[in-house]
Amino acid sequence: MRMVIMGGNVVTPDAYLTGHSLVIEDGRVVSLESNPPARYDGALHIDATGRWVVPGLIDIHVHGAVGHEVMDATPRALEGMSRFFVRHGVTAYLPTTIAASTQAIQAAIENVAHAPQPEGGAQHLGVHIEGPYLNPEFKGAQPSAHIRDPDLREFEKWLGSGVVRLVTLAPERPGALDLIGLGVREGIEFAVGHSGAEYGQLQDAVGRGLHHATHTFNGMRAMNHRTPGVVGGILTDDRIWAQLICDGVHVHPAVAKLLFRAKGARRLILITDAIGATGLGDGQYEQVGQTIVVRNGVARNSTGNLAGSTLTLEVALRNMMSFCNLTLIEALPMVTSVPAEAIGVARRKGSLTPGADADVVLLDSNLDVSMTIVAGRIAYQVENDLAPRQ
């Protein structure tokens, strides 16, 4: 089936184009055409006049939404999450675990490996394992009972699934560097997170192949001008992609601006770290054995620690634009092409170049989602006047 999106402002990796049409066929981007024929016979036509036509958003750190959690380890949970995500412009994501028993993490991984990609929802790109190899001093809301030293035998079982793509750990823990070396040889990306590593320890890990930082500033030892530590290493090392929860709560807007100045758009990735309470409003919720209270949209556990977020990715994008005085074109890579590059899927995700997957989002003038297209199929639409016509 061919689809033609006409009349919008099309955003490519390097610029935006007016007066162009995006042509999609068999789930892929075929071409971007200027002054195309008025109609293609047999194609579905979408009039995107007055809207931005952008690549689908990619969230590489998300635990759940609308009452579902990755740790539920059920196809129903993944489907429920994915259908929520497309309403917010996310077409691809990494289901993210938390520190838990070997069996619980294995079950979550196997669920992602075997559950079908849902029709009408965002597609997963593999698994992000956050924990259990963390520093308990910087655990945040991670359950301390399951935090432990890296275990190569345990890790090898997880690798056997074929879907592990990103692992967050504390590189100062015994055995962490060996585990990084093993994973990198298998094509796995690693992130520093929930860590009190010294600057030199982080440098050692980067030398082994660690190139991500999980929710920068959160769950990390604070930077000192004489002991730069984890944060100093992230800010100054261009090999590291820095994740940021851009809700104005986890990180002050001024510090988000500082991070942007240090890393630039091409090394900064906006994430949600969203939990199962996302999309449900304020209230009290159970999350993998913990009681989470959401008040004014902010999630905390019983000890008062921030417990993930209820953020959605298009809101994170708008926040970043506001905090740093950026245009959409300047900020968009942080939720599209940059996360795609950082997890090794840039050839097919994160851009609207010919040959890429036809993951497309139409945004209105307020940057709210009007339509989400996943693999060339309309997964969500909010306005009747965007209904495709022959």
N, C-alpha and C positions, 0 to 999 in steps of 0.2 A: 504494500500500500504506500502510495506517495502522499506526502503532506507538504503544503507550502504555507509558510508564515510570512505575511506581507505587511508592509506599512510601518513596522516598528523600528526602534533604534537598536540595531544588532550590535552586541558587544563581542568582540573577538579578543584574543589574548593581548593584543597590542593597541587596539583602537576601537572606536565604535563607528558604525556605518549607518547612514540614513539613506532612504530610498532603495534599500536592498531587500531581497527576499531570501529566506532560509528554506532550502529545499531538502526534504528528508525522504528517505526511501529504505524500506526493510530495516528499520531501526537504526540507521546511520545517517549522519549528515552527508549529503551529496554535494551541495554547492551553496555558495553565497552569490547571488546574481543581482547585478544592477540593471534597472529597467527591464525586468523579465517580461515575457508575454503576460497579458492580463490574466490568463487562466491556463492551467495545465489540464488537459482532458483526463478525467478519471481521478483527479487528485482531490484531497480534502484541503480546503482553503480556510485559513484563519486570518482575519483582519486584526492586526496588532497595532493599529494606528494609535499613537499617543502612549505607547507602552515600551518598556525596555524588554528586549529579547536577550536573555543571558544564559550562560551555561547553568546546568543544575548545580545546586549547592552540595558540598561534601562535608560531612561531620565525622571526623575521625576519632571522636571521644564522646560517646553517649551511652548511658546505662539503661535508659528506659523512658517511657512516656505512657500517659493515659492508663495508669494502673498496671502496666506490664514492665517487667525487668528482664534484662538479658539472662540474669541468674535464675529466672523461672525455668529456663532450658526447655521451652516448649515451642513448637511451630506457631501456635496461637499467639504467643507473646511477641515473636518477631513480626508476625503479620499485623498485629494491632499497632505496634510501634511504627512500622513502615508506612501504614496508612495515615498515621498522624503526621509523620515527617513530610510527606508530599504536600500536605496542606500548608506547610511552611517553606516550601521551595527546595527541600532536601531530596535529591534523587539517588544518592549513594551515601553509605555510612559504614563505620566500623562498630559493630556491637561490642561493648566494653564490659569486661568482668570486674569483680572486686576481689579483695583478699578473701579466700574461702578454702575449704578443704580440697584436697586433690580431686576427690570424686565430684564435688560440686563444680569445680572449674572444668574438669573433663566433660561433664554432662553438658555444660553450656557451650563448650567448643564443638562437641559432636552434634549438638542441635543445629548450630550454624552450618556445619558441614553437610548435614543431611536434609534440613528443611528446605522445601522448594522456595525459590524466589517468588514472592507474592505478586500476582497481577494487580495493578492498581496501587502499588506501594513503592517506596524506595527500595533499592537493591543493596544488600550488604556486600562488602568488598573483602570479607574475612573477619578476623577477630582481633581486637585490641585487648591484651591481657594486662590489666592494671593490678599489680600485686601478683602473688603474695610476698614478693621479695623486696620488702620495703623497710624503712627505718622506723621503728615504733615511736621514736621521739617526734616524728613528723607525720604521723599516721592520719591526721585529720579525722574524718569519719570512717576510715577503714577499720574493720573489726580486728582488734589487737590479738585476739585468740588465734587468728590464722596467719599472722605475719611471721615469716620464717626466712632462714638463709636459703639462697639458691640451691636447688637440687637438680643436678644434670639429668639424673634418671627420670625424675618427674617431668622435667622440661622436654626430654626426648619423646615422651608419650604424647605430650601436647603437640609437638611438631609433627607427629605421625598423622595428624588429622589433615594436614595440607592446607589449613585455612588460617593459621596464625600469621598475622602480618606485622603487628606492632606489639612490643612488650615494654611496659613501664616498670622500672626497678630503681633501687638505691645502689649506685655503683660501689659504695663503700662497704657493702656487705661481703663477707667471705664467700669467694667463689663467683662473684658477679662478673668479673672480667673474663673468666673462662666461659661462663654461660654466654656472654656477649659474643665471644669469638666463635662459639659453636653456632649460635643463631645467625650471625652474619654470613657464615659459609652456606647457610640454607636460605639466604635471601630475606631474613627477618630484619626489620627495623627495631631500634631500641631507643627508649626515652628515659631521661633522668626524671624521677619524681618521688615525692614523699622521702626526701633525702636530706641528710646533713653533711654531704660530701664536702671536703675541702677542695679548693681550686685545682690543686694538682691531681687529686683523685678523679675529678671530672675530666681533666685533660687526658689522663690515662684511659678513661673509658671512651672518650672521643677518638683517641688513637686506635682503639680496638674496633670502632665502627658505630658507636652510639652517636646519633645525629638529631635527636629530638629532645625537647623539654616539655614535660607534662604540666599543664596549667601553671605557667610561669608565675613565680612569686608565692603561690599557694602550696603548702606542704613542703616548704624549703627553708633552710637556715637563712636568716636575713643577711644581706651584704653589709660588710664593714669596710671602711676605706683602707684598712691594713690587712684584712682577711676577706678577700672578695668572695670566696666560697662558690656555691652553686650558682647563685644569681649573677655574680660577677663574671663567671665563666660563660654563662648563657648570653649575657649582654655583649660580650667582647669577642666571641668566637663565631665567625661567619659560617662555620660548618654546621651549626646547630639551627634547626627550625624550632621556633618558640611558639608553643600553644598558649592561647589566652582565653580565659572566660571573661568576655566583655559585657558584663551586666552592670558595671558600676558599683557592685557590692564586693565581689571577690577581689577586685583590683580597682583602686581609685582612678577616675578618669585621667588625672594628671600623670599617674604612673603608667597607664595604658599609652598615653602620649609619649612618655619617656621610652617605653619599650619599642614603639613604632620608630622613634628617631634612631634608636640603637640598631634595630634589625632591618627596618625597611619592609615594604609590602611583600618582597620576594622571600623573606625568611620568617614571616609571621603567619600563624594559622589560627583563625578564630574557631573555637569549639564551644559546645554547650555544656558538657559534663552533666547533661540532663538526667534526672532520675524518674522513677515511675510516677511520682506525683505531678509531673509536668502535664499541663493541660487540664488538671482537675481542680485548680483553685486552692485557696487556703484551707487548712484542716490538718488532721493528724492521720498519719499513714504508717503502715508497716513495710519496711524495706529489708529483706533478707535478715530477719531476726532483730532489726533495730526499729525503734519508734522514731519517726521523723515528723517534725512539726513544721508546717509551711505557714508563715505569717507575712503578709504583704509581699507574697511571691518569693520569700527567702526561706530556704530549707535548712533546718538545723536538727542535730540529733539531741539526745537527752542531756549531753554534757555541754551543749551550746555551740559545738563546732559546726561550721558550715558543712552541709552534707550534699555535695553536688549542687545542682541548680534546677530551676524551672524555666530556663532560658530557651528560646528557639533561635535558630541560626539567622533567620532574616532580621530578627531584632538585634542580634549581636552585630550584624553588618551595619544596621542603621546607627547603633550606638557608637561603633568605631568611627563612622563618618562624622558623627557629631563631636565626639571627644577629640578627634585629631584634625577636624576641619578638612576632611577629604571629600573628593567627588566619588560618585559610584564607580567610575572607571578606575580610580586610584585604589579603592578599597576592595573591589570585587575579587581580585586574585587571591585574597586571604581566605576566601570561602570556596574557591573553584580550582584554578590552575595550580596554586601553591600546595594545598593538601594533596592534590592528585600527583604532583611531582614528588612530594615527600614520601608517599607510600608506593611509588613505582607504577602508577597507572595513568601517567600523563598522555600516553599514546591514544587512549580511548576515553578518558574522562577529563572534565575541567575546562574544556574549550569547545568552540563551535567551528572547528576546522574540518574540512572534508575528510571523511573516514572515521571521525570520532563517533562514539555512541550518541544517538539523538536524545540526550538528556537536556531538556530546555525548560526554562522558567520565564513566564511573562510577568513583569512587575508593573504596577500602575505608577502614577506620578508620586504617590506617597511611599513607594517601594513595598507595598503590600502585594501578596501573591495573587495574581488573577488566574493563572493556569500553570500546571506542572505537567510536563511530558516526560515519560520515562521510556527509554528504548523505542522512541517513535510512537508511543501510545499515550493518549491523554489519561493521566492518572487522577487529576483533580482540576476542577474549574469552578469559578465562583460567579461568573457573569454569563448570562444567557447570550449576550451579543457576541461572545467569543466562540459560540458553538460553531464547529467546522461545517462548511457547506461544500457541496460538490461543484 
